[in-house]
Amino acid sequence: QVQLVESGGGSVPAGGSLRLSCALSGYTDGTTCMAWFRQAPGKEREGISVIRRSNGVTYYIASVKGRITISQDNSKNTLDLQMNSLNPEDTAMYYCAASRGAVCSAGGVIKTGLYIYWGQGTQVTVSS
């Protein structure tokens, strides 16, 4: 089992920045991909960025590319998400997730079904 705990959420005005962190613990050996998802009220959970643990290769969906950066520190078992130029559409609960599968995303979509370990989430609210 892998436990994930997110932190760093909060409320910021439009144009502001936040840095989210995710701490991994438990049996982390064999985890292959780490991802950040978000879920706004009334919407489906959406994968926004992934990083492959072995080589650090990253992927971002178009709506966040250029504004956010995913990073990891495998020695500390942490995953971060630096978010800049935030806008109200970024308001959501943000979750980190981990996978043991070979695929981090499929067809350009970071699918929830690829990830088996989830944190409880941290709320991000961006005011206009």
N, CA and C of each residue as an Amber inpcrd file, in Angstrom:
protein
   384
   0.8350000  -1.2020000   0.0000000   0.0000000   0.0000000   0.0000000
   0.8680000   1.2490000   0.0000000   0.3450000   2.2750000  -0.6340000
   1.0110000   3.5770000  -0.6960000   0.0480000   4.6120000  -0.1340000
   0.5660000   5.4480000   0.7270000  -0.2400000   6.5370000   1.2690000
   0.2430000   7.8510000   0.6650000  -0.7080000   8.6970000   0.3200000
  -0.4150000   9.9880000  -0.2840000  -1.1100000  11.0810000   0.5150000
  -0.3690000  12.1220000   0.8390000  -0.9410000  13.2370000   1.5890000
  -0.5680000  14.5400000   0.9010000  -1.5910000  15.2580000   0.4530000
  -1.3770000  16.5370000  -0.2140000  -1.3690000  17.6860000   0.7890000
  -0.6790000  18.7590000   0.4020000  -0.6810000  19.9830000   1.1950000
  -0.4200000  21.1550000   0.2710000  -0.6460000  22.3530000   0.7750000
  -0.2960000  23.5480000   0.0340000  -1.4360000  24.2770000  -0.6360000
  -2.6360000  23.7350000  -0.5530000  -3.7590000  24.4340000  -1.1520000
  -4.1000000  25.7100000  -0.4020000  -4.9790000  26.4980000  -0.9800000
  -5.3880000  27.7350000  -0.3380000  -6.1780000  28.6040000  -1.2770000
  -6.3680000  29.8480000  -0.8760000  -7.1060000  30.8230000  -1.6720000
  -6.1580000  31.9100000  -2.1500000  -6.2250000  32.1880000  -3.4440000
  -5.3740000  33.2190000  -4.0340000  -6.1950000  34.0330000  -5.0240000
  -5.7770000  35.2610000  -5.2860000  -6.4560000  36.0400000  -6.3280000
  -5.9820000  35.5860000  -7.7000000  -6.7690000  35.9150000  -8.7120000
  -6.3850000  35.5940000 -10.0820000  -5.0090000  36.1760000 -10.3840000
  -4.2110000  35.3810000 -11.0790000  -2.8400000  35.7870000 -11.3740000
  -1.8350000  35.3320000 -10.3410000  -2.3180000  34.8030000  -9.2380000
  -1.4380000  34.3630000  -8.1680000  -0.8360000  32.9950000  -8.4120000
  -0.0590000  32.5520000  -7.4330000   0.6540000  31.2770000  -7.5320000
   0.4370000  30.4450000  -6.2690000   0.5300000  29.1460000  -6.4390000
   0.5020000  28.2190000  -5.3250000   1.4310000  27.0630000  -5.6320000
   1.9590000  26.4670000  -4.5930000   2.7720000  25.2640000  -4.7550000
   2.1600000  24.1600000  -3.9120000   1.7260000  23.1220000  -4.5780000
   1.1570000  21.9650000  -3.9030000   2.2350000  20.9230000  -3.7100000
   2.1310000  20.1890000  -2.6250000   3.0600000  19.0990000  -2.3580000
   2.2980000  17.8310000  -2.0260000   2.9240000  16.7170000  -2.3110000
   2.3430000  15.4140000  -2.0120000   3.4440000  14.5430000  -1.4010000
   3.1830000  14.0340000  -0.2190000   4.1440000  13.1630000   0.4510000
   3.7180000  11.7120000   0.2870000   4.6420000  10.8860000  -0.1790000
   4.3910000   9.4670000  -0.3750000   4.9850000   8.6840000   0.7850000
   4.2790000   7.6550000   1.2070000   4.8160000   6.7700000   2.2220000
   4.2700000   5.3620000   1.9880000   4.8180000   4.4220000   2.7180000
   4.4110000   3.0410000   2.5410000   5.3240000   2.3250000   1.5550000
   4.7720000   1.3440000   0.8710000   5.5550000   0.5370000  -0.0690000
   5.5730000   1.2260000  -1.4270000   6.4900000   2.1850000  -1.5810000
   6.5440000   2.9900000  -2.8060000   7.3560000   2.3280000  -3.9120000
   8.1200000   1.2920000  -3.5960000   8.8500000   0.5830000  -4.6410000
   7.8730000   0.0270000  -5.6590000   8.2070000   0.1990000  -6.9110000
   7.3310000  -0.3100000  -7.9570000   6.3030000   0.6860000  -8.4510000
   6.2120000   1.8320000  -7.8080000   5.3340000   2.8620000  -8.3580000
   6.0230000   3.4690000  -9.5650000   5.2760000   3.6400000 -10.6300000
   5.8650000   4.0320000 -11.9060000   5.5380000   5.4600000 -12.3140000
   4.3160000   5.8710000 -12.0860000   3.8730000   7.1890000 -12.5170000
   3.2240000   7.9110000 -11.3480000   3.4290000   9.2110000 -11.3140000
   2.7550000  10.0770000 -10.3530000   2.0080000  11.1380000 -11.1370000
   0.8380000  11.5000000 -10.6270000   0.0250000  12.4610000 -11.3660000
  -0.7030000  13.3980000 -10.4220000  -1.0720000  14.5420000 -10.9650000
  -1.9690000  15.4670000 -10.2880000  -3.2860000  15.5060000 -11.0650000
  -4.3500000  15.3850000 -10.3120000  -5.6940000  15.5120000 -10.8510000
  -6.3950000  16.6650000 -10.1440000  -7.4690000  17.1150000 -10.7340000
  -8.3020000  18.1090000 -10.0550000  -9.7550000  17.8370000 -10.3780000
 -10.6060000  18.2600000  -9.4540000 -12.0360000  18.0820000  -9.6420000
 -12.7690000  19.3030000  -9.1420000 -13.4080000  19.9930000 -10.0690000
 -14.2200000  21.1540000  -9.7310000 -15.6370000  20.6960000  -9.4140000
 -16.3840000  21.4750000  -8.6320000 -17.7630000  21.0900000  -8.2980000
 -18.5900000  20.8190000  -9.5470000 -19.2560000  19.6880000  -9.5600000
 -20.1120000  19.3380000 -10.6790000 -19.4000000  18.8320000 -11.9130000
 -18.0820000  18.6630000 -11.8150000 -17.3210000  18.2060000 -12.9780000
 -16.5970000  16.9130000 -12.6550000 -16.1780000  16.2170000 -13.7080000
 -15.4280000  14.9850000 -13.5200000 -13.9910000  15.2930000 -13.1060000
 -13.3870000  14.2990000 -12.4470000 -11.9880000  14.4550000 -12.0820000
 -11.1330000  14.4620000 -13.3480000 -10.2100000  15.4020000 -13.4030000
  -9.4090000  15.6340000 -14.6100000  -7.9220000  15.5200000 -14.2820000
  -7.2220000  14.6970000 -15.0410000  -5.7830000  14.6160000 -14.8740000
  -5.1180000  15.7710000 -15.5790000  -4.2120000  16.4750000 -14.8980000
  -3.6040000  17.6500000 -15.4970000  -2.1090000  17.5030000 -15.7600000
  -1.4410000  16.6170000 -15.0350000  -0.0080000  16.4610000 -15.2610000
   0.4670000  15.1390000 -14.6830000   1.4670000  14.5700000 -15.3530000
   2.0690000  13.3290000 -14.8630000   3.5800000  13.4270000 -14.9400000
   4.2300000  12.5950000 -14.1540000   5.6790000  12.4520000 -14.2180000
   6.0160000  10.9770000 -14.0240000   6.8980000  10.4930000 -14.8770000
   7.3310000   9.1120000 -14.7410000   8.4630000   9.0790000 -13.7270000
   8.3380000   8.2390000 -12.7300000   9.2710000   8.2730000 -11.6120000
  10.6900000   7.8930000 -12.0240000  10.8120000   7.0030000 -12.9850000
  12.1420000   6.4870000 -13.3210000  13.0180000   7.4950000 -14.0400000
  12.4080000   8.3260000 -14.9130000  13.2310000   9.2150000 -15.7220000
  12.7960000  10.6820000 -15.6860000  11.7250000  10.9720000 -14.9410000
  11.3120000  12.3560000 -14.7880000  10.6050000  12.9530000 -15.9910000
  10.2650000  12.1340000 -16.9720000   9.5510000  12.6530000 -18.1330000
   8.1560000  13.1130000 -17.7020000   7.7770000  14.2820000 -18.1850000
   6.5190000  14.8900000 -17.7620000   5.5580000  15.0730000 -18.9230000
   4.3090000  15.2500000 -18.5670000   3.2750000  15.5410000 -19.5560000
   2.2440000  16.4490000 -18.9070000   1.7540000  17.4190000 -19.6880000
   0.7410000  18.3560000 -19.2080000  -0.4030000  18.4230000 -20.2060000
  -1.6100000  18.6090000 -19.6940000  -2.7000000  18.8540000 -20.6280000
  -2.6130000  20.2940000 -21.1120000  -3.2420000  20.5520000 -22.2240000
  -3.0730000  21.8360000 -22.9010000  -3.4950000  23.0220000 -22.0420000
  -4.5490000  22.8620000 -21.2690000  -5.0890000  24.0030000 -20.5330000
  -4.1850000  24.5010000 -19.4090000  -3.2080000  23.7070000 -19.0030000
  -2.3180000  24.1230000 -17.9190000  -0.8690000  24.2580000 -18.3690000
  -0.5610000  23.7730000 -19.5650000   0.8140000  23.7800000 -20.0450000
   1.3490000  25.1960000 -20.0810000   2.5380000  25.3740000 -19.5530000
   3.1470000  26.6950000 -19.5030000   2.8570000  27.4450000 -18.2200000
   1.8760000  26.9900000 -17.4770000   1.5180000  27.6570000 -16.2220000
   1.8650000  26.8260000 -14.9970000   1.9780000  25.5220000 -15.1870000
   2.2690000  24.6760000 -14.0420000   3.4960000  23.8140000 -14.3310000
   4.1540000  23.3920000 -13.2540000   5.3260000  22.5320000 -13.3690000
   5.2290000  21.4280000 -12.3350000   5.3200000  20.1900000 -12.8000000
   5.3340000  19.0450000 -11.9030000   6.7820000  18.6430000 -11.6620000
   7.0810000  18.2770000 -10.4200000   8.4410000  17.8620000 -10.1010000
   8.4020000  16.8150000  -9.0020000   9.5000000  16.0940000  -8.8730000
   9.5620000  15.0450000  -7.8610000  10.9320000  15.0280000  -7.2030000
  10.9550000  14.5270000  -6.0060000  12.2030000  14.2590000  -5.3080000
  12.0680000  12.8310000  -4.7910000  12.6150000  11.8980000  -5.5550000
  12.4370000  10.4930000  -5.2030000  13.1690000  10.1280000  -3.9160000
  14.2180000  10.8650000  -3.5890000  14.9380000  10.5690000  -2.3590000
  14.0910000  10.9190000  -1.1400000  13.2190000  11.9070000  -1.3040000
  12.3470000  12.3240000  -0.2110000  10.9280000  11.8110000  -0.3810000
  10.6760000  11.1390000  -1.5110000   9.3300000  10.6480000  -1.8040000
   8.3030000  11.7730000  -1.7700000   8.6130000  12.8290000  -2.4960000
   7.6780000  13.9490000  -2.5970000   7.3920000  14.2870000  -4.0470000
   6.2240000  14.8200000  -4.2530000   5.7700000  15.2550000  -5.5670000
   5.2280000  16.6680000  -5.4080000   5.6520000  17.5760000  -6.2550000
   5.2130000  18.9600000  -6.1550000   4.5020000  19.4070000  -7.4290000
   3.7080000  20.4430000  -7.2810000   3.0550000  21.0800000  -8.4240000
   3.1090000  22.5840000  -8.2210000   3.9460000  23.2370000  -8.9950000
   4.0360000  24.6990000  -8.9530000   3.0280000  25.2580000  -9.9380000
   2.1170000  26.0860000  -9.4570000   1.0690000  26.6370000 -10.2990000
   1.1760000  28.1550000 -10.3290000   1.2940000  28.7170000 -11.5070000
   1.4140000  30.1540000 -11.6990000   0.2700000  30.6530000 -12.5760000
   0.1090000  31.9640000 -12.5730000  -0.9280000  32.5950000 -13.4030000
  -2.2770000  31.9040000 -13.2360000  -2.6390000  31.6810000 -12.0010000
  -3.8870000  30.9850000 -11.7220000  -5.0850000  31.8360000 -12.1130000
  -6.1420000  31.1760000 -12.5580000  -7.3820000  31.8720000 -12.8860000
  -8.5450000  31.1430000 -12.2210000  -9.7140000  31.7770000 -12.1510000
 -10.8370000  31.1590000 -11.4350000 -11.1960000  29.7580000 -11.9370000
 -10.9150000  29.4730000 -13.2070000 -11.2070000  28.1500000 -13.7520000
 -10.3160000  27.0650000 -13.1580000  -9.2650000  27.4600000 -12.4550000
  -8.3900000  26.4940000 -11.7860000  -8.9230000  26.0940000 -10.4080000
  -9.9930000  26.7210000  -9.9710000 -10.5760000  26.3860000  -8.6780000
 -11.0700000  24.9480000  -8.6760000 -10.5680000  24.1640000  -7.7350000
 -10.9160000  22.7380000  -7.6790000 -10.2500000  22.1020000  -6.4700000
 -10.6420000  20.8670000  -6.2050000  -9.8990000  20.0430000  -5.2640000
  -8.8080000  19.3580000  -6.0680000  -7.5860000  19.4220000  -5.5800000
  -6.4480000  18.8460000  -6.2850000  -5.9820000  17.5850000  -5.5500000
  -5.7700000  16.5370000  -6.3430000  -5.3800000  15.2390000  -5.8100000
  -4.0770000  14.7720000  -6.4410000  -3.2220000  14.1390000  -5.6350000
  -2.1050000  13.4350000  -6.2390000  -2.4430000  11.9490000  -6.2670000
  -1.8430000  11.2550000  -7.2090000  -2.1450000   9.8470000  -7.4180000
  -0.9020000   9.1200000  -7.8950000  -0.8790000   7.8200000  -7.6360000
   0.2650000   6.9990000  -8.0260000  -0.2020000   5.7370000  -8.7280000
   0.6580000   5.2720000  -9.6020000   0.3480000   4.0900000 -10.4080000
   1.4840000   3.0870000 -10.3370000   1.1610000   1.8270000 -10.5640000
   2.1790000   0.7950000 -10.7430000   2.1610000   0.2690000 -12.1670000
   1.3930000   0.8980000 -13.0270000   1.2920000   0.4210000 -14.3880000
   2.3820000   0.9370000 -15.2930000   2.4130000   0.4050000 -16.4970000
   3.4320000   0.7850000 -17.4720000   3.0880000   2.0790000 -18.1870000
   1.8340000   2.4680000 -18.1420000   1.3730000   3.6220000 -18.9060000
   0.9520000   4.7390000 -17.9570000   1.4770000   5.9430000 -18.2010000
   1.1190000   7.0800000 -17.3540000  -0.0880000   7.8420000 -17.8870000
  -0.2660000   7.7720000 -19.1770000  -1.4070000   8.4140000 -19.8100000
  -1.7210000   7.6300000 -21.0690000  -2.8940000   7.8350000 -21.6090000
  -3.2970000   7.0820000 -22.7900000  -3.9900000   8.0200000 -23.7650000
  -3.4580000   8.0800000 -24.9610000  -4.0660000   8.9340000 -25.9740000
  -4.0940000  10.3900000 -25.5730000  -3.1020000  10.8070000 -24.7980000
  -3.0560000  12.1970000 -24.3870000  -3.9630000  12.5280000 -23.2230000
  -4.6040000  11.5220000 -22.6620000  -5.5080000  11.7160000 -21.5250000
  -4.9310000  11.0150000 -20.3010000  -4.9160000  11.7430000 -19.2090000
  -4.4430000  11.1700000 -17.9490000  -5.6640000  10.5920000 -17.2600000
  -5.8450000   9.3040000 -17.4220000  -7.0890000   8.6630000 -17.0020000
  -7.0410000   8.2430000 -15.5330000  -8.1470000   8.4770000 -14.8470000
  -8.1980000   8.1050000 -13.4380000  -8.0050000   6.6080000 -13.2510000
  -8.4600000   5.8170000 -14.2050000  -8.3780000   4.3720000 -14.0770000
  -6.9700000   3.8170000 -14.1030000  -6.0100000   4.6230000 -14.5260000
  -4.6150000   4.1720000 -14.5560000  -3.9610000   4.2620000 -13.1810000
  -4.6160000   4.9370000 -12.2440000  -4.0020000   5.2380000 -10.9440000
  -4.7680000   4.5350000  -9.8300000  -4.0080000   3.9120000  -8.9420000
  -4.6400000   3.0960000  -7.9160000  -4.5000000   3.6560000  -6.5100000
  -3.5950000   4.5910000  -6.3300000  -3.4190000   5.1880000  -5.0130000
  -3.7400000   6.6760000  -5.1090000  -4.5060000   7.1490000  -4.1230000
  -4.9770000   8.5300000  -4.1670000  -4.8400000   9.1920000  -2.8030000
  -4.5450000  10.4850000  -2.8390000  -4.5990000  11.2650000  -1.6260000
  -6.0080000  11.7720000  -1.3580000  -6.1580000  12.4850000  -0.2690000
  -7.4620000  13.0100000   0.1250000  -7.7930000  14.3340000  -0.5490000
  -6.7880000  14.9760000  -1.1030000  -7.0230000  16.2140000  -1.8350000
  -6.7140000  17.4560000  -1.0210000  -6.4350000  18.5250000  -1.7330000
  -6.2310000  19.8360000  -1.1270000  -6.9600000  20.8600000  -1.9870000
  -7.6820000  21.7700000  -1.3520000  -8.5340000  22.7030000  -2.0710000
  -7.7530000  23.9100000  -2.5710000  -7.9710000  24.2490000  -3.8140000
  -7.4200000  25.4660000  -4.4100000  -8.5850000  26.3380000  -4.8520000
  -8.6080000  27.5740000  -4.3840000  -9.6590000  28.5200000  -4.7470000
  -9.0170000  29.7810000  -5.2950000  -9.4030000  30.1510000  -6.5070000
  -8.8650000  31.3360000  -7.1560000 -10.0030000  32.3260000  -7.3520000
  -9.8400000  33.4990000  -6.7880000 -10.8920000  34.5170000  -6.8740000
 -10.5970000  35.4960000  -8.0010000 -11.6680000  35.9960000  -8.5960000
 -11.5080000  36.9320000  -9.7190000 -11.3620000  38.3610000  -9.2310000
